[in-house]
Amino acid sequence: MHKPNIGRYRWTICGLVFFATTINYLDRAVISLLKSTLSAEMHWDDGDYANIEIAFKIAYAVGLLFAGRVIDRIGTKSGYAWATGLWSLAAVVHAAASNVIGFALARVALGLTEAGNFPAAIKAVAEWFPKKERALATGIFNSGANIGAIVAPLTVPFIAVYMGWQWAFIITGCLGFVWLFFWNKYYQSPKHHPSLSKEELAYIESDMVVETDEAIANKQPFTWVRLLGYKQTWAFALGKLLTDPIWWFYLFWLPDFLESQYALKGTDIVLPVVMVYTISTIGSIGGGWLPLFLIKQNWSVFKARKSSMLLYAILVIPILSAQLLGSINMWLAVSIIAIAAAAHQAWSANIFTTVSDMFPKRAVGSVTGIGGMFGAFGGIFLSLFVQKNLFVHYRAINQIETAYYVMFFVCGLAYITAWLVLHILVPRMQVIKDE
């Protein structure tokens, strides 16, 4: 029997979210690639850099808590547009900073505003995709984080060398304003979109409970207190708390690891960094594809999701040996870190999707924001109590490799621990009733 053509406009929306996420991560990655340049020019040490990183994470954590709530209130289109415009402005403002305090303030502004990306992105996917496709769509847009991290080393060091470090912030920051034009032109909610066919709308809504605005208005609001009363919220939040800091570690410290361990500087780090994030892009998309494949084999949505996440958690464990094998050959260490980063992105695509699996659409932004806040606070804890003291101490006694041994140990065990927490709190699919 011939399968009807339902249309593919939803993937255009996924593409828009992908590019926003790419720009989001490009803007936040610039400073890590300029660490040596800025440290030399402004006389920073590792403690100063860690403080600037912590300032960003604190602002990001606070921003996430409120961004999800605001986006649930004003809607995906307006919420995403405001967030992107403001974070692009904050990225450009870095060019005017001239000391640690100036950069810390710029990072605070960037953190507060960049927090809007993931609540808006997850909400857009929940609006535009049926449940069985959401992990794949999330994996695709989430791979923008990797593309941003790839584009950054391919461009930022060269811009800094030939135009000055200020222009690296200005040029990357302005990309968000270009994206805004396309977002405002092409995005509407599915039921109001003139380019969406009736067949595709029906497919998108095939496993949703579609209600009128009046019916939604009469329902009990999803306050923070109400949401924190659900085990499902805590499963997502604790999973993010344990695993998000690992991605922060890769993003902010991978260039330093390559410089400290292998004396790579400036443009020399481009190839290994690009390799790590290219492989993690494959992990992001493949991580979304695997549960879809299992669902098509008649697995339940939640069983497919959790089984995939267990596999990804196991794939991170070999990073425990990164330092040992890296002492033999740099590319062995880079390959192991790349596989772990790919597994993180595969994990991330699925843990994000558990929110729209278990919560009504009108609560998705808020729950995503709560979980994101926990993840950011995990990153703050890791930076403040582990990385800052660890790296400053061991670099001072010329034993920086010991600090990286400790960090890779933390990375290796984080995901399997998070999976066990998720399994204990939500052993079976439990959907929150919208009352």
C-alpha positions, 0 to 999 in steps of 0.5 A: 500500500502506498504511504501518503506523503505527509510533508516534511516542513517540521524538519525546517523548524528543526533546522532553525533550532539547529542553527540557533543552538550552533550560534549559542555554543559558538558564542560561549566557546570563543573565550576558551580558544582565546584563553592564552591570548587573554591570559597573556594580555590581561595577566590572568591565571587559572583561578581568574579564568575559573572565576569568569567561567563560574560567573557565566555558569551562575548566571546561566543557572539563574537564567534557566530557571526563569527562561523556561517559565517565561517561554511557557508564558509568552510562547516559543516564537517570541521567547526564542527571538528575545533570548537570541537577540539579547545573547547576541548583544551580550556576545558582542559586548565582550569586545569592550571588556578590558579586565577580569571584572569586565569579562565576568560581567559580560559572561553574566549577561551572556549566561542569563540570555543564552539560558533561553535556548534549550527551553525554547528548543525543547518546547519547539520540538514538543510542538512540532514533532510526535513523540517517536521522532522527538529524540531524533529531532532533539539529537539533530538540533543538539548537534548544533552544540558540536557544530558550534564547537567545531566552527569556533576553533576553525575561525576564532584563532584566525580572526584573533591573529589577523583582526584582533581578539575583539573581532572574534567576539563581534563577528560571532555575536552578530550571527544571532541577528542574522538568524533572527530574520529567518526565525521571524519569517518562517516560524509559527505554531503548527496549527497556525502555520500557512505552509503546513499541510493538513496531513503533516499537522495530523501526523504531528498531533497523532499522539498529542492531546489537542485542547482549546486555549480555553480548556488550557486556561481552566487547568491548574497551573504548573507552578515550580512547587507543583513541578518539584513535587513530581519524581519525574522532575527530579529524575530529569534534574538530577540526571542533568546535575550529574552529566551537564558539568562533564560537557562544560568540562570538555567545552572550557578545558579541552584546549587547555588539556591539549596545551598542557599535555601536548604543548599545542597552542593557537591554531595547533589545537584546531585539528584535535578539537575539530575531531572531538566535536565532529565525532560528537556530532555523529553521537548526537544524531545517532543517539536520537536515531537509536530509540526511534529504530527501537520504537519501530521494532515495537519497543515502548517509547520509555524502554527504548529511551532508557535502554539507549541511555544505558548504552551511552552511559557505558560508552563514556566509561573508557575515558578513565583510561584517557590519560594512560593511553594518551601518554603513549599517543596523543591521538589515543587520548583525543579518540577516547575523549571524542567517543565520550563526548559523542556519548554525552550528546547521545545521552543529552538528546534522550534525557531532554526528550524524557521531559516531553515524554512525561509532561504536558506540553505547557509544562515542558519549558518550565521543567527543561529550565529547572533541569537545566538550572540543576545542570548549571549548578553542577557545573558551578560546583565542579568548577568552584570546588574541583577544577579551580582548586585542583588545576591551580594547585597541581599546575603550581607544583608542575603536576597538571596531569594529576588534575586531569586524572581526577577529572577523567575519573569523574567523567567516567562514572557520572553517566552510569550514576545518573542512569541509576538515579533515573531508573530508581526514580522512574522505573516505568513510564509515568505520564503526568496528568494535565488536570 
